[in-house]
Amino acid sequence: MTGSAVAGDISAGHRGPLPGSSEPPATRYDVALLDLDGVVYLGGHPIPGAAEALEKAVASGMRLAFVTNNASRTPSAIAAQLTGLGVAATAQEVITSAQAAARLLAERLPPGAPVLVVGGIGLRLAVRERGFRPVSLASDRPAAVVQGYTPNLSYGQLAEGALAVAAGAWYVASNADSTLPTPRGRQPGNGSLVQVIATATGRYPVVAGKPEPPLHAEAVARSGAQHPLVVGDRLDTDIESAVRSGADSLLVLTGVTRPLDVVLAPAQCRPTYLAEGLAGLLVPHPAVTAAGDGFECGGWHAGPGDHGAIVMSGSGAAMDGLRALCAAAWSVAGLGAEQAAAALATLPELPGLPE
């Protein structure tokens, strides 16, 4: 038999974290906490079908909240962009890592405290919204330094931030993404820029953004969600944030994450549901079930082959095959990329995924 080799045996009694849902998520959850880039749009261009899916989700009774690690822009600016792309959104429905960072400050500092802002207008306004006094110089003796990405970040801002942190100011970062996607490729993100101050001072910041819990908590508080569903395209931010916060999640394959990445996902980054795109909010999700010596979903079976291999058999929708394969792969340790790719190669190509 042929297939992908893995270390260990598949446990027939193991049930993977893909329980399925007999009803569409849009009717099961009250609020979708949606990531933006890679979910609603990609590089500033709308993802085909995303706006229509969200409109139908709202018609089904689901409310939307747009949750982003981007701290450079204001909620109003982001809402305007979404509306221009055909997704009706208000500033109140946008929650940013800048707002989460400002909430962290509010939990520790008194109102009116000076806060040195190393970042852009979105971060400065979030700090002001919480009742703090944004400052730009270490000589203003700030109680805290808060840092977020902005394309106009200067050496002067970094230097003032480093001086203030070295003098004892509390250090907070909006997020720690090492890169950010752009039409030209991945460029340095706030996580990379944070290293400048951290290296100069030997002090690392408290982080507010995904996958850390503060941004999820901010999104729940601002949206009033009782039973939220996190929707994202990244395992290491969106999905890990949901896992760490105890929320269910839907991974869409319209952004960064590819099917191979999902099969290889570590335990802290495994979603509750898988879908090609946001249309996954509108349909039931078949459960993966333990069957004999493997796992089944739809018309697919993922079971053990020779030398610890996982062998795919059956037919049907490619997403169902991917679900069965994920459950089998997640039930054992030591799956390698080459072995996972070999198993995936036996499935039909998933349609509509970006190159």
N, C-alpha and C positions, 0 to 999 in steps of 0.2 A: 504494500500500500504506500501511497505517496502523500505528502502533506508537510506541515511545518513541525519541526522537532522542538520539544520543550522539555525542561527538566521536571521530573515528578510525574505523578499520575493524576488523571482527572477524577475528581470525587463525584460519583454519581448522585450523592445526596446533597451536593452544594448548590445553592441557589444564588446566582449572581445578582448584583444590584441593578437589574433591569426588570423591575416587576411588571411593567406595562400598566395600562389604564384602559378600562372598558369604556370610558367616556373621554372626550377631547380635553386636553389640559385647559383650554379656554373656559370650559364650564366647571372644571374641578378646582381651580385655583382662583383666588380673588384678584391678585395683582401679578402681572409679569414684570419682573425686574430685569430690564433689557439692557444688555451691553449695546454699544453703537457700532463702532467700526468692525466690520466682519459679520455683523448681524443684521443691521438695518441698511447700512451703506458700506461701501468698500472703496477706500481711497477717495471719498467725497462723491462717489457715484452710487445711485440707489441700486440695491440688490434686487434683481427682477423678482416680482411677486411679493416682496416684503411689505410694501405699503398696503396692498390689498389684503394680505393675511392679517395684518394688525387691525385693519378696519373691520374685518369679519370677527376677529377676536373680541373687539370692543362691543360689536353688535350682539355677541353671545353673553355679554355681561362682565367680561374681564376688564379690569382697569390696567393702565400702562404706566410704568415709571421707567425713565431712561437713566441708567446708572453708569457713570463713566469715570475712569481713572484720570481723565484729562482735567487738569486744574488751571489751564491757561485761559479758557474762555468762560464767559458768564453763562448761567442757565438761560438767560434771554437770548443770547447769541446762538446757543445750541438749539433752542426751540425754534428759532427763526430758520435755521438751516434745515431742520427736520420738516418743518412746514413747507419749505421750498422744494423738498424732495417728495412731497405728497403724503407725509405722515403728520397728521394733526397733532400738535404738541404745544403745551404751555410751559412757561418758565417754572411753574410749580411742579410740573411732572419730571423735571430734570434734576438729578441729584449728582453732584460731583465730588471728587476726592478733596477738593478745596473746602467744601462744606463739612465733610467728615473731619478734616484736619482742624477746622475752626471749632467744631464741637469738642474735640479732644482738648483744645486750649481752654474752652469754657468750663470743662470739668476740673481744671486745675488752677486757673488764674482768675483774679477778681475782674469785674467789669471795668473798662477804661484802662486796663494795663497796656503798656506799649509792647507791640509785637513787631519785630523786624521781618519784613516780607522779602524773601528772595524768590521772586517769581513775577507773574503777570497780573493783569487787571482782575481776572477771575478769582485769584487767590486773595488779592487785596480787598475786593468787595466782600468775599466770604468772611474775612477777618473783621471787617467793619460791621457786617450784618450781625455778628455775635457781640458787638458792643466794645470791641477792642480798638486801640489807637494804632493804626499801621504807621511804622516808621521805617526809615531807610538807612540809618547810621547806627553803628555800634556805640557812638558817643551819646545816643539817646537812652542808653542803659535799658535795653529791652528785657522784659521778663522771659521772652521766648523768641526763637527764630523758627519761622515756618518756610519751607522750601517746596516749590512746585515748578514744573516745567514751563518755560516760555521760550519761544524762538529768539527772543531779544535779550536773553540772559547775558549779563556782562561780567567781566572780571571784577569790576568794582562791587557789584552786588554780592558775589561770592566772597570777596575779601571782607566786606562788612559783616556778612553772616559768620564767617570763620572767627573774626575778632570777638563777636558777641558770644558765640558758643564757647570759645576759649575762656571768656570772662565769666562763664557760669550760666548763660541763658539756656533754658530748656529747648531741646532741638526736636522739631517735628517735621516730617516729610509727608506731602500729600500722597505719594505713591513711590514704589521702588522699581517700576518697570525699567529694565536696563536699556530697552530699545523702544522705538515707536515706529509704526508703519507709515511710509510716505510713498508717493508715486515713484520716487527714485530708489526706493529700497528702505531697509531698516536703518534708522539714524539713532544717535544717542538719546536715551530718554532720561527721565528724572533720576532713576536709579543710578545711572552713570554719573550724572552731575552731582548727586549727593556725595559721591566718593571724593570730590574735591575738598569739601568742608570736613568730611570724616577723616580723610588722610591728613589734613592740616592740623586737626585738633585731637585726633584719637577718640572722638566721640561719635557714636552712630545715632541716628534719629529714631524716634518712635514713628511708625508708619501707619497712615490712616487708610490708604487705598487697598483695593483687592490685591492679594487674597486675604489680607488682614481683616478681622471682623468689623472695625469701626465703620467702614463705608456701607457694609450690609446693614448694620444697625441704623445708620443714618437714613438709608433708603426705606427701611421698614417704618421708621418713625415718621418720616415726611409723607409717605404714601398711605399710612394707616393700614398696611397689609396685615391680615390675620393668617392667611395661608398662601404665602408668596411662592412663586416659581421663578428661580433664577434662570435666565436665558442668555447663553453666551457662546462664543466661538473658541475660547481659549481654555485649555485644561488647567494651566498653572495660575490663572487669575480668576476667571469667572467660576469655573467648576470647583476649584479648590476653596474659593470663598464660600460657596454654598455648602460644601461638605463641612467646613470648619464652623459654619454658623448653624448647622443642623437643618438646612432647607433643601427641598427637592430642586433638581436642576434639569434643564433641557440643553443638550449640546447640539448646535447646528454646524453643518459642515460647509458653510459659505464663507468662512474666513480663514484663520490661521491653521486650525487643526485638520489634519487629513485622517482618513480611515486607519492608516497604519499607526498613527499617534494614539488613537482611541484604544486599539487592541493592546498597545504597550503601556497604557496609562497606569501609573501607580495607584495604590488604594485611595490616597487622599485626593485624587483627581478624577474619580470615576463618576459619570453623570447618572441620573435616575432614568432619563430618556434620551434617545438619539433620534435625530431627524436631519433630512437633507437641508431644510431651511425652515423659515417661520411658518410655513404651512403645517408644520408639525404641531402647532398649537390647536389646529382645527380638527384633528382626526384622532380616533382611539389609537393606542399603542399596544401592539401584541406583547404579551409577556413571554419571557424566556423561561422555559421549564426544564427541569432535570428529566432526562429520558434515558433509561438504561445506563449506559456507560458514558453518556455525554449530555449535551444540551440541545434543545430544539426551539425554533422560532419560525412561525409560518411553515413553509415547506422545507426548511433547512435543518440539518443535523450536524453538529460539531462533536466529533468523537475521537477517541484515541486510535492511533495507528502504530505501526512498527517503531521501535526505538523512541517511544514517548512522543511521537508526532501527533498533531491535531489534524484530522482529516475532515474536510467538508463534503457532505453529500446531500443530494436533494435538488430542489429548484424553487423558484419563486422570486419575490422581490429582493433586490440586493441588500436593502436595509435590514431585512429579516435575517439574511445570512450574516451580515455584519454583527447583528445583535447576538446571534448564537455563538459566533466565533469569539466575541468579547467575553461572554460568560465563561466559555471554555478556557480562554487564555487567562482570565482573571482568577480562575480557580486553582491555578498552579503557579509555581515560582520559576523564574529563570527563562522566560520567553525572550528570544533574541529577535532582532529586527529582520534578519534574513528569513528566519523561520516564519515569522508573522507575515512577511510579504509573500512567501510561498503559499500560505493558506489563503490570503486575500486574492491571489491571482486566480483562484478557482471560482471566485464569485463574479457575477456580471458587473460591468463597470457602473458605478453610481452616476446617474445623469446629473448634469447641471452644475458640477463642482467647478470652481475657478481653477485655472492652471497654476 
